[in-house]
Amino acid sequence: MSKNEITSLFDEWNSALQTGDPNKVASHYEDNGILLPTVSNEVCHNHEEIEGYFVRFLAKGPRGKIDEANVRIYGQLAINSGLYTFTFKDGATVQARFTFVYRWNGERWMIVEHHSSQMPE
């Protein structure tokens, strides 16, 4: 496993955002994955809740870009944390801190934890 491979998982997730299909985005998360989303106060605990969040988020036409990534790999777990910026179809932007925790399930890396919080300043 390389840091580049883990970094590319964001690109795959971001490409899923571009489809506008919340199910495609949710498919990147483990069945019991947790999402602490950027623009909601609700914690998402499963695919149904994650899809529900992305129905609303994808309606805004988000496109993400990593500004700073910090990848660490611990065997079957990998963490990528840092800063990213989303640009929306109305031209608005939001910069946020992120943490993706991935687990290798024997076939592919899955998101088990995703925390995203808007920058406070």
Secondary structure, 3 states (H helix, E strand, C coil): CCHHHHHHHHHHHHHHHHHCCHHHHHCCEEEEEEEECCCCCCCECCHHHHHHHHHHHHCCCCEEEEEEEEEEEECCEEEEEEEEEEECCCCCEEEEEEEEEEEECCCCEEEEEEEEEECCC
